[in-house]
């Protein structure tokens, strides 16, 4: 049986205690790809512009950048539809406000 609409509207929101597995996986995948792309960028700089393989390294560098951007956009949509857990209570309120502000800036 389903709950009446009034009961659903008055039900308290459940506060999550941890990030979802999808959010954590996307976070670490993006972090890994950023590190990989930084390394690839430095590696790419060691190639002379006319050397064989330079164009392929440039292609992979750009492809990883596009993948990172796509995952970041997906992460934004995920975050908009899945409530994050609260910050720990022992963090001072000024740090919590600063953290929330920096998330909005990002």
PESUL-V583468 format. One record per residue. N is the residue number from 1. SS is DSSP state (A for helix, B for strand, O for the rest). OMEGA is omega in radians with two decimals (none if undefined). Layout:
N;SS;OMEGA  N;SS;OMEGA
This chain:
1;O;3.12  2;O;3.12  3;O;3.06  4;O;-3.09  5;A;-3.13  6;A;3.14  7;A;3.11  8;A;-3.12  9;A;-3.08  10;A;3.13  11;O;3.14  12;O;3.09  13;O;3.12  14;O;-3.14  15;O;3.14  16;O;3.13  17;O;3.14  18;O;3.04  19;O;3.10  20;O;3.12  21;A;3.12  22;A;3.14  23;A;3.13  24;A;-3.13  25;A;3.12  26;A;3.13  27;A;-3.08  28;A;3.06  29;A;3.10  30;A;3.12  31;A;3.13  32;A;-3.14  33;A;3.09  34;A;3.11  35;A;3.10  36;A;-3.10  37;A;3.05  38;A;3.10  39;A;3.11  40;A;3.10  41;A;3.09  42;A;3.10  43;A;-3.13  44;A;-3.12  45;A;3.12  46;O;-3.14  47;O;2.94  48;O;-3.05  49;O;-3.09  50;O;-3.09  51;O;3.05  52;O;3.13  53;O;-3.13  54;A;-3.12  55;A;3.13  56;A;3.12  57;A;3.09  58;A;3.11  59;A;-3.13  60;A;3.10  61;A;3.13  62;A;3.14  63;A;3.09  64;A;3.09  65;A;3.11  66;A;3.11  67;A;3.11  68;A;3.13  69;A;3.13  70;A;3.11  71;A;3.12  72;A;3.09  73;A;3.09  74;A;3.13  75;A;3.09  76;A;3.10  77;A;3.12  78;A;-3.12  79;A;-3.13  80;A;-3.09  81;A;-3.14  82;O;-3.08  83;O;3.12  84;O;3.09  85;O;3.11  86;O;3.04  87;O;3.13  88;O;-3.08  89;O;-3.09  90;O;3.11  91;O;-3.14  92;O;-3.06  93;A;-3.14  94;A;3.09  95;A;3.09  96;A;3.11  97;A;3.12  98;A;3.12  99;A;3.12  100;A;3.12  101;A;3.13  102;A;3.07  103;A;3.12  104;A;3.11  105;A;3.11  106;O;none
